[in-house]
Amino acid sequence: MSMGVTRDPDRPVRALHLVGPMNRGGVESWLMTLLRHADRRVLALDLLTTAEQPAAYDEEIRSLGARLLRLPPASPLSYRSKLLGLLRAYGPYDAVHSHLHFFSGWPLLAARQAEVPVRAITSHIDSRSLDRQASRLRHVYHAAARQLILRSANRKMAVSPEAAAALYGDGWMRRGVTIERLGLDLSALRTLSARDETLRELGLPTDEPVLLSVGRLDKAKNHLFLLDVFAAFLAHHGRGQLLLAGEGPERKHIERRRAERGLTERVHLLGSRPDVPRLLHAADVFILPSLYEGLALALVEAQVVGLPCVIAGQLTPASRLPGAFYRTPFLTDDLSVWVDALNQALAAGRRPGDGSAFDVRTNIQSLLKVYRA
């Protein structure tokens, strides 16, 4: 049965976003920003999550009037069949928008078979370093998935050129892929909060340098290397505090390395936090030594509030804002180079970057153009 429709211009544009668990993270926080700011009379967003268990944002999603559907990953054919059923039950949708990287081909195929007018996909991650290490069978899967995506999607996007190359291949520009900014609530980021008050709430001294890193505790964020950098920083400075905001599978490894380095009293694992802007206003330097990123939204946020940043040199320039202060040592550099970069960042002080290109209102208008096309 065809589910293709001619859209009534007087009703809202309806889009179904396909995501993983809605816990705090870059993609998830961006989607929540969209939900909080989009007028559902104009753009009505629903979410389809692969998560079987409740996640951090689930309750707020429903409170904002969005439908939250669940479809745990299964065999591709089973997933496609169940998704067709959901599209029949809850549609019609003007757009299905996937954020599931290589797995996106199957839901986009289902959307094409359901005659959803816009089948969109955004690549959020530069996974090439991991992909190169994959097994031969995995390479075959990636090649097949890429072809399925290219055949099924009629709107192909990425958050950076690096993320585009990872999902669509080196010829991504010839394949009609566009680079799209993600939206941030700039006014919330710019709302000042008292540094000393936040630090006292965390039980931290207010007269020491505070370094902050925000991101999921997984190998890609390179926290073990960060602890080595911080130990070298302390050897030079004698004092300082490192805040790690985020949760993930590497927590136990980070705790073990922290203890081995004698850093237990100075490295603070804060877990998943709803108040990242407060932390950004309380810190003195933002540090991000990730192995790879698609677009580091936490880094963009840090620059908006004016934090000087020290980031791994291989990360995409798409995350850097005009006017912001950043240093870009490479992961292969000696630890002393990282310490020197941190010293320069501390001396620089706050310099807000121009984040206007990431304004959520601009992002919503851009998505409406995609979904109405």
C-alpha positions as a printed Julia matrix, in Angstrom:
373×3 Matrix{Float64}:
  0.0    0.0    0.0
  1.41   3.34  -1.0
  1.92   5.86   1.76
  3.05   8.69  -0.51
  1.05  11.85   0.09
  0.65  15.34  -1.28
  1.44  17.62   1.63
 -1.2   20.1    2.76
  0.66  23.45   3.04
 -1.5   24.37   6.05
 -0.34  21.44   8.2
  3.07  21.09   9.83
  5.95  19.37   8.14
  6.29  15.98   9.85
  9.71  14.35  10.15
 10.73  11.11  11.84
 14.33  11.07  13.11
 16.06   7.69  13.5
 18.5    7.65  16.41
 20.22   5.51  19.02
 19.5    5.79  22.77
 18.56   9.35  23.68
 21.19   9.86  26.36
 23.23  13.05  26.63
 25.63  13.31  23.7
 26.32  15.49  20.69
 23.65  14.25  18.27
 21.12  13.71  21.04
 21.62  17.15  22.57
 21.26  18.73  19.13
 17.96  16.93  18.57
 16.72  18.07  21.96
 17.61  21.65  21.04
 15.53  21.27  17.88
 12.59  19.85  19.82
 12.7   22.68  22.38
 12.74  25.42  19.76
 10.77  24.1   16.78
  7.14  25.24  16.61
  5.21  21.96  16.2
  2.58  23.85  14.25
  5.28  24.34  11.59
  7.78  21.49  12.11
  6.63  18.42  14.04
  9.5   16.08  14.9
  9.1   12.5   16.16
 11.9   10.13  17.14
 12.46   6.43  16.5
 15.11   5.02  18.83
 17.01   1.74  18.69
 17.1    1.68  22.53
 15.24  -1.04  24.39
 15.68   0.66  27.79
 14.66   4.18  28.86
 17.22   6.92  28.26
 17.96  10.3   29.85
 15.92  12.45  27.46
 12.87  10.18  27.0
 10.58  11.95  29.45
 11.38  15.41  28.12
 10.84  14.27  24.54
  7.28  13.25  25.36
  6.69  16.42  27.41
  7.54  18.48  24.32
  4.77  16.76  22.36
  6.98  14.51  20.25
  6.23  10.84  19.74
  9.02   8.49  20.87
  8.9    5.14  19.12
 11.14   2.13  19.79
 12.55  -0.31  17.29
 15.57  -2.23  18.63
 18.11  -3.32  16.0
 17.5   -6.75  14.53
 18.35  -8.37  11.22
 18.19  -5.77   8.45
 15.21  -7.4    6.75
 13.28  -7.68  10.0
 14.08  -4.06  10.89
 12.92  -2.88   7.46
  9.66  -4.82   7.74
  8.86  -3.51  11.23
  9.68   0.03  10.21
  7.25  -0.2    7.3
  4.6   -1.15   9.84
  5.44   1.84  12.03
  5.31   4.2    9.07
  1.85   2.89   8.21
  0.68   3.21  11.81
  2.03   6.65  12.64
  2.48   8.36   9.28
  2.23   9.97   6.91
  5.65  11.58   7.31
  7.08  14.15   4.92
 10.6   13.05   5.83
 12.47  10.19   7.43
 15.86  11.4    8.65
 18.43   8.84   9.76
 21.43   9.37  12.05
 22.42   5.67  12.21
 25.54   5.9   10.03
 26.08   2.73   7.94
 22.92   1.04   9.24
 20.87   3.86   7.72
 20.47   2.12   4.38
 17.81  -0.28   5.61
 15.43   2.24   7.2
 15.89   4.55   4.22
 15.0    1.68   1.92
 11.84   1.15   3.94
 11.05   4.87   3.68
 11.54   4.73  -0.09
  9.23   1.71  -0.35
  6.69   3.61   1.76
  7.0    6.51  -0.7
  8.09   8.96   1.99
  8.93  12.03  -0.13
 12.18  12.98   1.65
 14.64  10.29   2.79
 17.42  12.17   4.54
 20.62  11.07   6.22
 23.28  12.97   8.14
 26.77  11.63   8.81
 27.91  12.82  12.23
 31.22  11.02  12.68
 34.57  10.67  10.96
 34.87   6.91  11.43
 37.57   6.35   8.81
 40.37   5.43  11.23
 38.17   2.72  12.76
 36.83   1.58   9.41
 40.35   1.0    8.09
 40.96  -1.45  10.93
 37.75  -3.41  10.28
 37.69  -7.03   9.14
 37.31  -7.95   5.48
 33.71  -8.96   6.15
 33.06  -5.58   7.73
 34.53  -3.84   4.68
 32.09  -5.77   2.5
 29.23  -4.69   4.76
 30.32  -1.04   4.59
 30.5   -1.12   0.79
 27.05  -2.69   0.49
 25.58  -0.31   3.09
 27.03   2.71   1.29
 25.45   1.66  -2.0
 22.09   1.09  -0.3
 22.27   4.55   1.27
 23.16   6.2   -2.02
 20.23   4.49  -3.75
 17.67   5.1   -1.0
 18.47   8.59   0.3
 17.49  11.65  -1.7
 18.93  14.14   0.81
 22.49  13.37   1.86
 24.18  15.53   4.49
 27.19  15.57   6.81
 28.38  17.8    9.63
 31.88  18.15   8.17
 33.85  17.14   5.07
 35.57  14.44   7.14
 32.25  12.96   8.25
 31.05  13.1    4.63
 34.06  11.13   3.38
 33.6    8.52   6.1
 30.04   7.59   5.12
 29.73   8.47   1.44
 33.29   7.87   0.26
 35.96  10.16  -1.13
 33.69  11.15  -4.02
 31.07  12.58  -1.67
 30.96  15.98  -3.4
 29.96  14.34  -6.7
 27.16  12.5   -4.91
 25.22  15.59  -3.93
 26.22  15.61  -0.27
 25.87  18.93   1.52
 27.58  20.13   4.7
 24.97  21.2    7.26
 25.5   23.03  10.55
 23.85  21.72  13.69
 21.84  24.04  15.89
 22.68  25.35  19.36
 20.77  27.47  21.86
 23.25  30.34  21.83
 21.3   32.44  24.33
 21.41  29.65  26.93
 25.15  29.27  26.43
 25.73  32.99  26.86
 23.75  33.2   30.1
 26.42  33.84  32.7
 26.74  31.71  35.81
 29.02  32.29  38.78
 32.3   30.38  38.43
 33.12  30.21  42.13
 29.6   29.11  43.08
 29.69  26.21  40.62
 33.13  25.1   41.79
 32.1   25.25  45.44
 29.04  23.11  44.65
 31.44  20.56  43.17
 33.63  20.74  46.25
 36.56  22.22  44.33
 38.95  25.06  45.12
 38.35  28.33  43.32
 41.99  29.42  43.13
 43.38  26.67  40.88
 43.33  26.25  37.07
 40.28  24.23  35.98
 40.47  22.14  32.82
 37.25  20.72  31.35
 36.54  17.99  28.83
 32.98  17.13  27.77
 32.13  13.94  25.94
 31.1   10.32  26.17
 33.59   8.17  28.06
 34.65   6.01  25.16
 37.94   5.27  23.42
 37.37   7.84  20.7
 37.59  10.68  23.22
 41.08   9.5   24.26
 40.69  10.1   27.99
 43.67   7.94  28.98
 45.94  10.19  26.93
 44.23  13.19  28.51
 45.17  11.9   31.96
 48.79  11.66  30.83
 48.63  15.25  29.59
 47.11  16.41  32.86
 49.77  14.6   34.91
 52.45  16.4   32.88
 50.58  19.68  33.42
 50.56  19.13  37.2
 54.26  18.29  37.17
 54.81  21.74  35.66
 52.18  23.72  37.61
 51.93  21.83  40.87
 48.18  22.26  41.08
 45.03  22.19  38.98
 41.71  20.39  38.55
 40.41  18.34  35.61
 36.66  17.88  35.12
 35.35  15.1   32.88
 31.67  15.46  32.03
 30.12  12.42  30.4
 29.41   8.75  30.89
 30.34   5.62  29.0
 32.08   2.26  28.82
 35.59   3.58  29.51
 34.79   4.81  33.02
 36.49   1.89  34.81
 39.63   2.21  32.68
 39.75   5.94  33.36
 39.3    5.4   37.1
 42.1    2.83  37.09
 44.5    5.12  35.2
 43.54   8.0   37.48
 44.48   5.94  40.54
 47.72   4.7   38.95
 48.72   8.27  38.21
 47.86   9.46  41.72
 45.25  11.83  40.33
 42.2   10.72  42.3
 41.91  14.02  44.18
 42.35  16.16  41.08
 40.47  14.37  38.29
 36.7   14.46  38.75
 34.35  12.2   36.78
 31.1   14.15  36.89
 28.96  11.72  34.91
 26.25  12.78  32.48
 25.38  16.4   33.27
 22.35  18.51  32.35
 24.24  21.72  33.22
 27.16  21.71  30.78
 26.86  25.5   30.17
 27.5   26.09  33.9
 30.61  23.91  33.72
 31.82  25.82  30.67
 31.49  29.09  32.59
 33.31  27.59  35.58
 36.32  26.23  33.66
 39.45  28.04  32.52
 40.38  25.83  29.53
 38.52  23.31  27.38
 40.61  20.34  26.25
 39.67  17.76  23.61
 42.31  15.2   22.53
 39.87  12.98  20.6
 41.1   10.39  18.13
 38.37  11.51  15.72
 35.2   13.6   15.6
 32.6   14.42  13.0
 31.74  17.79  14.48
 32.55  18.38  18.15
 29.49  20.31  19.39
 30.89  20.5   22.91
 33.93  22.25  21.44
 31.69  24.69  19.58
 29.82  25.41  22.81
 33.09  26.03  24.65
 34.14  28.58  22.05
 30.77  30.34  22.18
 31.2   30.96  25.92
 34.76  32.12  25.29
 36.8   29.27  26.76
 40.29  28.99  25.27
 40.55  25.52  23.75
 43.3   22.94  23.3
 42.28  20.34  20.73
 43.92  17.53  18.81
 45.36  18.95  15.6
 43.81  16.35  13.29
 40.23  17.25  14.25
 38.07  18.94  11.65
 38.43  22.73  11.25
 34.62  22.79  10.88
 34.44  22.84  14.7
 36.5   26.05  15.02
 34.81  29.44  15.36
 36.07  32.81  14.12
 37.5   34.86  16.96
 37.96  31.95  19.37
 41.32  31.03  20.92
 42.54  27.51  20.33
 45.79  25.59  20.14
 46.09  22.41  18.1
 48.93  20.11  19.2
 48.96  16.7   17.57
 48.52  13.41  19.37
 52.02  12.41  18.24
 53.57  15.48  19.89
 55.49  15.23  23.13
 53.46  15.86  26.28
 55.48  19.03  26.81
 53.9   20.47  23.66
 50.45  19.87  25.14
 51.5   21.46  28.44
 52.8   24.49  26.59
 49.51  24.75  24.69
 47.6   24.64  27.98
 49.83  27.37  29.39
 49.12  29.56  26.38
 45.39  28.92  26.73
 45.43  29.87  30.41
 47.29  33.08  29.6
 44.9   33.96  26.78
 41.76  34.24  28.9
 38.25  34.21  27.52
 37.63  35.16  23.89
 34.08  34.34  22.7
 33.94  32.92  19.19
 31.31  33.82  16.61
 28.81  30.96  16.81
 26.05  32.65  14.81
 26.27  30.01  12.07
 25.15  27.41  14.66
 22.03  29.27  15.81
 19.18  26.76  16.23
 16.73  29.11  14.49
 18.89  29.04  11.35
 19.15  25.26  11.64
 15.36  24.85  11.84
 14.85  26.96   8.71
 17.5   24.91   6.9
 15.78  21.64   7.83
 12.41  22.97   6.71
 13.9   23.65   3.28
 15.24  20.09   3.17
 11.96  18.52   4.25
  9.75  20.65   2.0
 11.78  20.04  -1.14
